[in-house]
Amino acid sequence: MAKLLLYGCAVSNRRKTLDKNACVALGILDRLGLYNTVFTDPARENMPAPDTSNWSMAYRCLDLLEKNQTPGSIYATLVTSEEARYLAWNLVCLTSWEQLPDDPPHQNGKPALPLATQAAREGFRAYNKLSDVVTAAHRHRPHILELKDIVDTAQPSMKERDRFGMAIRDWDSRGGSWRLQVLYAVLVDVETRSAIPTEEVLSEWQRFLDHLFELDVMDAPSIKRLIDGRELAKALGVKPGKWTGDALDVALRWQLRNPGVTDPAGAVEDVRSKKEELRIR
């Protein structure tokens, strides 16, 4: 019955679509106490079980955002396609896992998969892209919250376009769909801060997104670099090496601080001033 509710009413991994009754279906699963039956790894004997007493706040919030979207709103900003909508409803199925600590790293030091990813892969057979987004959303949530706090408290660093632009590029390059990673953080925040009215929590996130618009970093992942590694090495009079990646990031940070500039000379000089720090030889 649980599987029928999940796949028939809420999500379909085969078609990667879902109908308009996703919130209703999740509500039924919730009321029947089936969360820890469906959204888990059934083959793992020691799989923990999250407290789902406030999970309804997350899926009802997503439903509210979807039904009341307007241009520039949280939903319209973060859910930009039908596939993104499908991913969003999958993500809200996993928010309760965020209250639990990660598994210890593997013996080789590699981090264990987040519990939410384990539940998605084994509980409802999430396909690779979905699993990657879940993993990235979990691992980047602390950084997303850190930047939101900078905006909430109006810290001077909130004006640093390069700080926010580079963060967005990093989130997107490590899992993709940075907007959905932020949406996951929103939904987890609503669930975990259950004593605070949802509207108040959402107003904070709306201010954060409005600030990203003001900085003009929403499309940061698609920004084309003014200079590549070979050109940078030539301009510095050295050979490309291990330093190249870090140096290109320095150049891109300069580019983000100087929007509209098309001459890379300033970026090259910024890198040159950090030659010792970057170990450029």
C-alpha positions as CSV (number, residue, x, y, z in Angstrom):
1,M,0.0,0.0,0.0
2,A,2.8,2.4,0.9
3,K,4.5,1.8,-2.4
4,L,1.3,2.3,-4.3
5,L,0.7,5.6,-2.6
6,L,4.2,6.8,-3.3
7,Y,4.5,5.8,-6.9
8,G,0.8,6.2,-7.9
9,C,0.0,9.5,-6.3
10,A,3.3,11.2,-5.6
11,V,6.3,10.4,-7.7
12,S,7.3,8.2,-10.6
13,N,11.0,7.4,-11.0
14,R,10.3,5.8,-14.4
15,R,8.6,8.8,-15.9
16,K,10.2,11.4,-13.7
17,T,6.9,13.1,-13.4
18,L,4.3,13.5,-10.7
19,D,0.6,14.5,-10.5
20,K,-0.9,17.4,-8.6
21,N,-1.8,15.3,-5.5
22,A,1.7,14.8,-4.2
23,C,1.0,16.7,-1.0
24,V,-2.2,14.6,-0.4
25,A,-0.3,11.4,-1.0
26,L,2.5,12.4,1.4
27,G,-0.1,13.4,4.0
28,I,-1.7,9.9,3.8
29,L,1.7,8.3,4.2
30,D,2.3,10.5,7.2
31,R,-1.0,9.9,8.9
32,L,-0.6,6.1,8.4
33,G,2.9,6.3,10.1
34,L,4.6,4.8,7.0
35,Y,7.4,7.3,6.6
36,N,10.0,5.0,8.2
37,T,8.7,2.1,6.0
38,V,9.0,3.9,2.7
39,F,11.8,6.4,3.1
40,T,14.5,4.2,4.4
41,D,17.0,1.6,3.4
42,P,15.1,-1.7,4.0
43,A,18.2,-3.8,3.6
44,R,20.2,-2.0,6.3
45,E,19.7,-3.6,9.8
46,N,21.0,-0.6,11.8
47,M,19.3,2.2,9.8
48,P,18.1,4.9,12.2
49,A,14.6,6.3,12.1
50,P,14.1,10.1,12.1
51,D,11.4,11.8,14.1
52,T,8.7,12.8,11.6
53,S,6.4,14.7,14.0
54,N,7.1,18.0,12.1
55,W,7.6,16.6,8.6
56,S,4.1,17.8,7.6
57,M,5.4,21.4,7.9
58,A,7.9,20.7,5.1
59,Y,5.6,19.1,2.5
60,R,2.7,21.5,3.3
61,C,5.2,24.4,2.9
62,L,6.2,23.1,-0.5
63,D,2.6,22.8,-1.5
64,L,1.9,26.4,-0.3
65,L,4.9,27.7,-2.2
66,E,3.9,26.0,-5.4
67,K,0.3,27.2,-5.2
68,N,1.1,30.8,-4.4
69,Q,4.1,31.3,-6.6
70,T,4.6,34.7,-8.2
71,P,7.5,36.2,-10.3
72,G,10.5,36.4,-8.0
73,S,8.9,34.3,-5.3
74,I,10.8,31.4,-3.6
75,Y,9.2,28.7,-5.7
76,A,9.4,30.6,-9.0
77,T,13.1,31.3,-8.3
78,L,14.1,27.8,-7.2
79,V,11.8,25.5,-9.2
80,T,12.3,26.4,-12.9
81,S,11.1,23.3,-14.8
82,E,8.8,20.3,-14.6
83,E,11.8,18.1,-13.8
84,A,12.8,20.5,-11.0
85,R,9.3,20.2,-9.6
86,Y,9.7,16.4,-9.6
87,L,13.0,16.7,-7.8
88,A,11.6,19.2,-5.3
89,W,8.9,16.8,-4.2
90,N,11.4,14.0,-3.9
91,L,13.6,16.2,-1.8
92,V,10.8,17.1,0.6
93,C,10.4,13.4,1.3
94,L,13.8,13.4,2.9
95,T,13.9,16.5,5.1
96,S,13.4,14.7,8.3
97,W,16.8,12.9,7.9
98,E,18.6,16.1,8.5
99,Q,18.0,15.9,12.2
100,L,20.3,12.9,12.5
101,P,24.1,12.8,12.5
102,D,26.1,11.4,9.5
103,D,27.4,7.9,9.6
104,P,31.2,7.7,10.4
105,P,33.6,8.0,7.4
106,H,34.7,4.8,5.7
107,Q,38.0,3.2,6.7
108,N,39.7,4.9,3.8
109,G,38.5,8.3,5.1
110,K,35.9,8.8,2.4
111,P,32.7,10.3,3.8
112,A,29.7,8.0,4.1
113,L,26.7,8.7,2.0
114,P,24.2,11.0,3.8
115,L,21.4,9.1,5.4
116,A,18.9,10.9,3.2
117,T,20.7,9.7,0.1
118,Q,20.8,6.1,1.4
119,A,17.0,6.4,2.0
120,A,16.4,7.7,-1.4
121,R,18.5,5.2,-3.3
122,E,17.3,2.1,-1.4
123,G,13.9,3.3,-0.3
124,F,12.4,4.5,-3.6
125,R,15.3,3.7,-6.0
126,A,16.3,7.3,-6.7
127,Y,18.1,7.6,-10.0
128,N,21.6,9.0,-10.1
129,K,20.8,12.7,-10.7
130,L,18.3,12.7,-7.9
131,S,20.8,11.0,-5.6
132,D,23.5,13.5,-6.5
133,V,21.2,16.4,-5.7
134,V,20.2,14.9,-2.4
135,T,23.9,14.4,-1.4
136,A,24.8,17.9,-2.5
137,A,21.8,19.5,-0.7
138,H,22.8,17.7,2.5
139,R,26.5,18.6,2.4
140,H,26.1,22.2,1.3
141,R,23.3,23.1,3.7
142,P,25.6,24.4,6.4
143,H,27.3,26.7,3.9
144,I,23.9,27.9,2.5
145,L,22.8,28.7,6.1
146,E,26.1,30.5,6.7
147,L,25.5,32.8,3.8
148,K,21.8,33.3,4.7
149,D,23.0,34.3,8.2
150,I,25.3,36.9,6.7
151,V,22.3,38.5,5.0
152,D,20.0,38.1,8.0
153,T,22.4,39.9,10.2
154,A,23.5,42.5,7.6
155,Q,27.2,41.7,7.9
156,P,29.5,43.8,5.8
157,S,30.5,40.7,3.8
158,M,27.0,40.5,2.4
159,K,28.2,43.0,-0.3
160,E,30.9,40.7,-1.5
161,R,29.6,39.5,-4.8
162,D,32.5,37.1,-5.3
163,R,31.8,35.3,-2.0
164,F,28.2,34.6,-3.0
165,G,29.0,33.9,-6.7
166,M,31.8,31.5,-6.0
167,A,29.6,29.7,-3.5
168,I,26.8,29.2,-6.0
169,R,29.3,28.0,-8.6
170,D,30.7,25.5,-6.1
171,W,27.3,24.1,-5.1
172,D,26.2,23.7,-8.7
173,S,29.5,22.0,-9.7
174,R,29.2,19.5,-6.9
175,G,25.9,17.9,-7.4
176,G,24.1,20.3,-9.8
177,S,20.8,22.1,-9.4
178,W,22.0,24.7,-6.8
179,R,18.6,26.2,-6.7
180,L,17.1,22.9,-5.5
181,Q,19.8,22.6,-2.9
182,V,18.7,26.0,-1.5
183,L,15.1,24.9,-1.7
184,Y,16.0,21.8,0.4
185,A,17.6,24.1,3.0
186,V,14.4,26.2,3.0
187,L,12.2,23.2,3.7
188,V,14.5,21.7,6.3
189,D,14.5,25.1,8.0
190,V,10.7,25.3,8.1
191,E,10.5,21.8,9.6
192,T,13.2,22.2,12.2
193,R,12.1,25.7,13.3
194,S,8.6,24.5,13.9
195,A,8.0,26.9,16.8
196,I,8.3,29.9,14.4
197,P,5.5,30.7,12.0
198,T,6.2,29.3,8.5
199,E,5.6,32.8,7.0
200,E,8.3,34.3,9.2
201,V,10.9,31.7,8.2
202,L,10.0,32.0,4.5
203,S,10.3,35.8,4.7
204,E,13.9,35.3,5.8
205,W,14.6,33.1,2.8
206,Q,12.9,35.5,0.4
207,R,15.2,38.3,1.6
208,F,18.2,36.0,1.0
209,L,17.0,35.3,-2.6
210,D,16.3,38.9,-3.2
211,H,19.8,39.7,-2.1
212,L,21.2,37.2,-4.6
213,F,19.2,38.9,-7.3
214,E,20.6,42.3,-6.2
215,L,24.1,40.9,-6.4
216,D,23.3,39.5,-9.9
217,V,24.7,36.1,-9.1
218,M,21.7,33.9,-9.9
219,D,23.4,32.8,-13.1
220,A,26.9,32.5,-11.6
221,P,27.5,28.9,-12.8
222,S,27.2,30.0,-16.4
223,I,29.6,32.9,-16.2
224,K,32.3,32.5,-18.7
225,R,35.9,33.1,-17.5
226,L,37.7,36.0,-19.0
227,I,40.9,34.0,-19.1
228,D,41.9,30.3,-19.2
229,G,44.8,28.5,-17.7
230,R,47.1,28.6,-20.7
231,E,46.5,32.3,-21.3
232,L,47.0,33.1,-17.6
233,A,50.3,31.1,-17.5
234,K,51.5,33.0,-20.6
235,A,50.6,36.4,-19.1
236,L,52.5,35.5,-16.0
237,G,55.5,34.2,-17.9
238,V,55.4,30.7,-16.3
239,K,54.4,27.2,-17.2
240,P,51.0,25.8,-16.2
241,G,51.1,23.7,-13.0
242,K,49.3,22.6,-9.9
243,W,48.7,26.3,-9.1
244,T,46.5,26.8,-12.1
245,G,43.2,25.9,-10.6
246,D,43.5,28.1,-7.5
247,A,44.8,30.9,-9.6
248,L,41.9,30.7,-12.0
249,D,39.6,31.0,-9.0
250,V,41.4,34.1,-7.9
251,A,40.9,35.5,-11.4
252,L,37.2,34.6,-11.3
253,R,36.7,36.3,-8.0
254,W,38.3,39.4,-9.4
255,Q,35.9,39.1,-12.4
256,L,32.9,38.8,-10.0
257,R,34.0,41.9,-8.1
258,N,34.3,43.8,-11.4
259,P,31.1,42.9,-13.4
260,G,31.0,44.2,-16.9
261,V,34.8,44.4,-17.3
262,T,35.9,42.4,-20.4
263,D,39.7,43.0,-20.2
264,P,41.4,40.3,-18.1
265,A,44.4,42.5,-17.2
266,G,43.1,43.3,-13.8
267,A,42.5,39.6,-13.0
268,V,46.0,38.8,-14.1
269,E,47.5,41.4,-11.9
270,D,45.4,40.2,-8.9
271,V,46.8,36.7,-9.5
272,R,50.4,38.2,-9.9
273,S,50.0,39.9,-6.5
274,K,49.3,36.5,-4.9
275,K,52.2,34.5,-6.6
276,E,53.8,33.5,-3.4
277,E,50.5,32.5,-1.8
278,L,49.6,30.5,-4.8
279,R,53.1,29.0,-5.1
280,I,53.5,30.1,-8.7
281,R,57.0,29.4,-9.9
